[in-house]
Amino acid sequence: MSEIVTFGETMLRLSPPDQRRLEEATEFEVRAAGAESNVAIAAQRLGSASATWASKLPDSPLGRRVVGELERYGIDTEIVWSDEGRQGTYYLEHGGKPRGTNVVYDRSDAAVTTAETAEIDTALIEDAELFFTTGITPALSGTLRETTAELLETAAESGTKTAFDLNYRAKLWSPEEADECLRELFPSIDVLVVAARDARNVLGLEGEAHELADELAGTFGFETVIVTRGAEGALAWNGGEVVEQPSYETETLDPIGTGDAFSGAFLARRLEGEDVATALEYAAATAALKRTIPGDVALVTREEVEAVVAEDESEISR
């Protein structure tokens, strides 16, 4: 059994090379891409715990393409294979300022949207140390909204620690829909990761990062709340103690998956017994490294992360 289990959709990401426009593309780079599988990979690479990604996929060449790539990264997969539904994809068009990067989803009727709790091997979750999912998953369908809630409850009732990244996607649902759903999930969550903008725009909270974290912890009883602030770094509330972590300087090649790298690294180091401050350092360094790597996955080593942390600390005048 794996110590870390994640659940959610992984798509195939198609990107035209050389920052070309989608409408003129004649070829695409193809990669597996999904928040929960990204977290599983980062966590396994930066800790000693084994990780499993669980999902539902079409029994097709594209579904098998996803699994083949993820297993090459070293994680286990627990798949419900379906004869119905399709493999979700998204198209990523890279562009510098002022054009920016554009994401076009093509994930309607994906097999994962029909995944029910009865199909999932919940023993994996009950026997794990940590269960992780994100706000993307319940946004995909009414069925997944119920399944996500039930899997989180299963984990909580069995004593498995639960972690959740709010990960709001405006192309999937409105702030009002997300707020209603997520508040129903919060009682089953131990560790919450949320961007400051989402705490304000989705959950309707006000204040600085430490005030957001304090209100979330006080209202919903989270064990740990991490508020991310982009280039301004992150802040963690844990048992009443607040720890702040600045971001590391990085040259951005591909920002997609940065938040997943952050979450995976933080959770891995906490499972290793590190304190919150050290886990935040690892998370911020992993996120910085991810931005230099093409694709959604943080293909980094613990040694590389520790080198970033050590280099930054060596520049601090004490």
C-alpha positions as CSV (number, residue, x, y, z in Angstrom):
1,M,0.0,0.0,0.0
2,S,1.2,3.5,-0.8
3,E,1.6,6.1,2.0
4,I,0.2,8.9,-0.3
5,V,-2.9,8.5,-2.4
6,T,-4.2,11.2,-4.7
7,F,-7.4,11.2,-6.8
8,G,-8.4,13.3,-9.8
9,E,-8.3,13.8,-13.5
10,T,-5.1,13.6,-15.6
11,M,-5.4,14.9,-19.1
12,L,-3.2,14.9,-22.1
13,R,-1.6,18.3,-22.7
14,L,-0.9,19.3,-26.4
15,S,1.4,22.2,-27.0
16,P,2.5,23.6,-30.4
17,P,6.3,24.2,-30.4
18,D,8.2,27.5,-30.5
19,Q,5.3,29.5,-29.0
20,R,3.2,29.1,-32.2
21,R,-0.5,29.9,-32.2
22,L,-2.9,27.0,-32.0
23,E,-4.7,28.0,-35.2
24,E,-1.5,27.5,-37.2
25,A,-0.1,24.5,-35.4
26,T,1.0,21.5,-37.5
27,E,2.5,19.4,-34.7
28,F,2.0,19.1,-30.9
29,E,4.2,18.1,-28.0
30,V,2.1,15.6,-25.9
31,R,2.5,15.2,-22.1
32,A,0.3,13.9,-19.3
33,A,-1.0,16.7,-17.1
34,G,-3.1,16.6,-14.0
35,A,-2.9,18.4,-10.6
36,E,-3.3,15.3,-8.5
37,S,-0.9,13.1,-10.4
38,N,1.6,16.1,-10.4
39,V,1.4,16.2,-6.6
40,A,1.9,12.5,-6.3
41,I,5.0,12.6,-8.5
42,A,6.5,15.6,-6.7
43,A,5.8,14.1,-3.3
44,Q,7.4,10.8,-4.2
45,R,10.5,12.4,-5.7
46,L,11.1,14.6,-2.6
47,G,10.3,12.2,0.2
48,S,10.6,8.5,1.0
49,A,6.9,7.8,0.9
50,S,5.4,5.8,-2.1
51,A,2.6,7.4,-4.0
52,T,-0.5,6.2,-5.9
53,W,-2.6,8.2,-8.2
54,A,-6.2,6.9,-8.6
55,S,-8.6,7.8,-11.3
56,K,-11.0,6.6,-14.1
57,L,-9.8,6.5,-17.7
58,P,-11.1,5.2,-21.0
59,D,-9.8,1.8,-22.0
60,S,-8.2,3.3,-25.1
61,P,-4.8,4.1,-26.5
62,L,-5.0,7.7,-25.1
63,G,-6.0,6.4,-21.6
64,R,-3.1,4.0,-21.7
65,R,-0.8,6.8,-22.9
66,V,-1.6,8.7,-19.7
67,V,-0.9,5.7,-17.4
68,G,2.3,4.8,-19.3
69,E,3.8,8.2,-18.8
70,L,2.9,8.5,-15.1
71,E,4.3,5.1,-14.3
72,R,7.6,6.0,-15.9
73,Y,7.8,8.8,-13.4
74,G,7.8,6.1,-10.6
75,I,4.3,6.4,-9.1
76,D,1.7,3.7,-8.9
77,T,-1.6,4.0,-10.6
78,E,-5.0,2.6,-9.6
79,I,-7.3,2.9,-12.6
80,V,-10.9,2.2,-13.2
81,W,-10.9,1.3,-16.9
82,S,-14.1,2.4,-18.7
83,D,-15.6,1.5,-22.1
84,E,-17.5,4.8,-22.0
85,G,-16.3,8.4,-21.9
86,R,-13.2,9.9,-23.5
87,Q,-9.7,11.0,-22.5
88,G,-9.7,14.6,-21.5
89,T,-7.2,16.9,-23.2
90,Y,-6.1,20.5,-23.1
91,Y,-4.2,22.7,-25.5
92,L,-1.6,25.0,-24.2
93,E,-0.4,28.0,-26.2
94,H,2.7,29.6,-24.8
95,G,3.3,33.3,-25.4
96,G,5.3,36.1,-23.8
97,K,3.9,39.5,-22.8
98,P,1.5,40.9,-23.8
99,R,0.0,37.8,-25.4
100,G,0.5,35.5,-22.4
101,T,-0.2,31.8,-22.1
102,N,-3.6,30.5,-23.1
103,V,-5.3,27.2,-22.1
104,V,-8.1,25.6,-24.1
105,Y,-9.8,22.7,-22.4
106,D,-11.3,19.8,-24.3
107,R,-12.4,17.6,-21.4
108,S,-16.3,17.3,-21.7
109,D,-17.6,13.7,-21.2
110,A,-14.3,12.5,-19.9
111,A,-14.5,9.0,-18.3
112,V,-13.4,10.4,-15.0
113,T,-16.5,12.5,-14.7
114,T,-18.6,9.4,-14.0
115,A,-16.3,8.0,-11.3
116,E,-18.3,6.8,-8.3
117,T,-17.0,5.9,-4.9
118,A,-18.1,2.3,-5.3
119,E,-15.7,1.9,-8.2
120,I,-12.7,3.1,-6.2
121,D,-10.6,0.8,-4.0
122,T,-11.1,2.8,-0.8
123,A,-8.8,0.4,1.1
124,L,-6.0,2.3,-0.5
125,I,-7.1,5.5,1.1
126,E,-8.0,3.9,4.4
127,D,-4.5,2.4,4.7
128,A,-2.6,5.5,3.5
129,E,-1.0,8.1,5.6
130,L,-2.2,11.0,3.4
131,F,-5.1,11.4,0.9
132,F,-4.9,14.4,-1.5
133,T,-7.2,15.9,-4.0
134,T,-8.1,19.4,-5.4
135,G,-11.0,21.7,-6.1
136,I,-10.7,20.9,-9.8
137,T,-12.1,17.4,-9.2
138,P,-15.6,18.3,-7.8
139,A,-15.9,21.0,-10.4
140,L,-15.9,18.5,-13.2
141,S,-19.3,16.9,-12.6
142,G,-22.1,16.4,-10.1
143,T,-21.0,12.8,-9.7
144,L,-17.4,13.8,-8.9
145,R,-18.7,16.3,-6.4
146,E,-20.3,13.5,-4.5
147,T,-17.4,11.1,-5.0
148,T,-14.9,13.7,-3.8
149,A,-16.9,14.4,-0.6
150,E,-17.3,10.6,0.1
151,L,-13.6,9.9,-0.4
152,L,-12.5,12.7,1.9
153,E,-15.0,11.5,4.5
154,T,-13.6,7.9,4.1
155,A,-10.1,9.2,4.7
156,A,-11.1,11.3,7.7
157,E,-13.1,8.5,9.3
158,S,-10.2,6.0,8.9
159,G,-7.6,8.3,10.4
160,T,-5.9,9.1,7.1
161,K,-4.7,12.7,7.0
162,T,-6.4,14.7,4.3
163,A,-4.9,17.6,2.2
164,F,-6.7,19.7,-0.3
165,D,-5.7,22.4,-2.7
166,L,-8.6,24.7,-3.5
167,N,-7.1,25.2,-7.0
168,Y,-10.0,27.3,-8.4
169,R,-10.5,27.2,-12.2
170,A,-12.8,29.9,-13.5
171,K,-13.3,28.0,-16.8
172,L,-14.9,25.1,-14.8
173,W,-17.4,26.8,-12.4
174,S,-18.4,30.2,-10.9
175,P,-17.1,31.5,-7.6
176,E,-20.6,31.0,-6.1
177,E,-20.8,27.4,-7.2
178,A,-17.3,26.7,-5.9
179,D,-17.9,28.4,-2.6
180,E,-21.0,26.4,-1.9
181,C,-19.4,23.0,-2.8
182,L,-16.0,23.6,-1.0
183,R,-17.5,24.6,2.3
184,E,-19.3,21.3,2.4
185,L,-15.9,19.5,1.9
186,F,-14.0,21.6,4.5
187,P,-15.0,19.6,7.6
188,S,-13.1,16.5,6.2
189,I,-9.9,18.4,5.4
190,D,-6.8,18.7,7.7
191,V,-4.5,20.6,5.4
192,L,-5.8,23.4,3.1
193,V,-3.7,25.0,0.4
194,V,-5.3,28.1,-1.1
195,A,-4.2,31.1,-3.2
196,A,-4.8,34.4,-1.5
197,R,-6.8,35.6,-4.5
198,D,-9.1,32.5,-4.2
199,A,-9.7,33.0,-0.5
200,R,-10.9,36.5,-1.4
201,N,-12.7,36.0,-4.7
202,V,-14.2,32.5,-4.1
203,L,-14.6,32.2,-0.4
204,G,-15.4,35.9,0.1
205,L,-12.8,36.6,2.8
206,E,-10.9,39.8,3.4
207,G,-7.6,40.8,4.8
208,E,-3.9,40.0,4.5
209,A,-2.6,36.5,4.1
210,H,-2.1,35.9,7.8
211,E,-5.7,37.1,8.5
212,L,-7.1,34.8,5.7
213,A,-5.3,31.9,7.2
214,D,-6.4,32.7,10.8
215,E,-10.0,33.0,9.7
216,L,-10.0,29.8,7.7
217,A,-8.4,27.8,10.5
218,G,-10.7,29.3,13.1
219,T,-13.9,28.9,11.1
220,F,-13.3,25.4,9.7
221,G,-10.9,23.8,12.2
222,F,-8.1,23.1,9.7
223,E,-4.9,21.7,11.2
224,T,-2.8,23.6,8.7
225,V,-3.6,26.4,6.3
226,I,-1.2,27.5,3.6
227,V,-1.9,30.7,1.7
228,T,0.1,31.2,-1.5
229,R,0.8,34.6,-2.8
230,G,2.6,34.1,-6.1
231,A,5.8,36.1,-6.3
232,E,5.4,37.3,-2.7
233,G,5.8,33.7,-1.4
234,A,3.6,31.8,0.9
235,L,2.4,31.7,4.5
236,A,1.5,28.8,6.7
237,W,-0.8,28.8,9.8
238,N,-0.2,25.7,11.9
239,G,-1.5,25.3,15.5
240,G,-1.7,29.1,15.9
241,E,1.8,29.6,14.7
242,V,2.4,31.6,11.5
243,V,5.4,31.0,9.3
244,E,6.2,33.1,6.2
245,Q,8.3,31.9,3.2
246,P,9.5,34.2,0.4
247,S,9.6,32.9,-3.1
248,Y,13.0,32.0,-4.7
249,E,14.2,33.8,-7.8
250,T,13.6,31.8,-10.9
251,E,13.6,32.2,-14.7
252,T,10.2,31.0,-15.9
253,L,10.2,28.6,-18.8
254,D,6.8,26.9,-18.1
255,P,4.7,28.0,-15.1
256,I,2.1,25.3,-15.4
257,G,2.2,22.9,-12.5
258,T,4.1,25.2,-10.1
259,G,1.4,25.0,-7.4
260,D,1.3,21.2,-7.7
261,A,5.1,21.1,-7.2
262,F,4.7,23.3,-4.2
263,S,2.0,21.2,-2.6
264,G,3.8,17.9,-3.3
265,A,7.0,19.0,-1.8
266,F,5.4,20.5,1.3
267,L,3.4,17.3,2.0
268,A,6.4,15.0,1.4
269,R,8.6,16.9,3.8
270,R,5.8,17.0,6.5
271,L,5.4,13.2,6.2
272,E,9.1,12.9,6.7
273,G,8.7,14.7,10.0
274,E,10.1,18.1,9.0
275,D,8.6,21.2,10.7
276,V,6.4,23.6,8.8
277,A,9.1,26.2,8.2
278,T,11.4,23.6,6.6
279,A,8.6,22.1,4.5
280,L,7.7,25.5,3.2
281,E,11.4,26.1,2.2
282,Y,11.3,22.8,0.2
283,A,8.0,23.7,-1.3
284,A,9.1,27.2,-2.5
285,A,12.4,25.9,-3.9
286,T,10.6,23.1,-5.7
287,A,8.1,25.5,-7.2
288,A,11.0,27.7,-8.4
289,L,12.7,24.8,-10.0
290,K,9.5,23.6,-11.7
291,R,9.1,27.0,-13.5
292,T,12.4,26.1,-15.3
293,I,11.1,22.8,-16.6
294,P,8.8,22.2,-19.6
295,G,5.6,20.3,-18.9
296,D,3.3,20.0,-15.9
297,V,5.6,17.7,-13.9
298,A,8.3,18.8,-11.5
299,L,11.1,16.4,-12.5
300,V,13.5,17.5,-9.8
301,T,15.6,15.7,-7.2
302,R,15.9,16.4,-3.5
303,E,19.5,17.3,-4.0
304,E,18.5,20.0,-6.5
305,V,15.9,21.4,-4.1
306,E,18.3,21.4,-1.2
307,A,20.9,23.2,-3.3
308,V,18.4,26.0,-4.0
309,V,17.6,26.3,-0.3
310,A,21.3,26.3,0.7
311,E,22.3,28.9,-2.0
312,D,19.6,31.2,-0.8
313,E,20.5,30.8,2.9
314,S,24.2,31.4,2.1
315,E,23.3,34.9,0.8
316,I,21.5,35.9,4.0
317,S,23.5,38.2,6.2
318,R,23.0,37.2,9.9
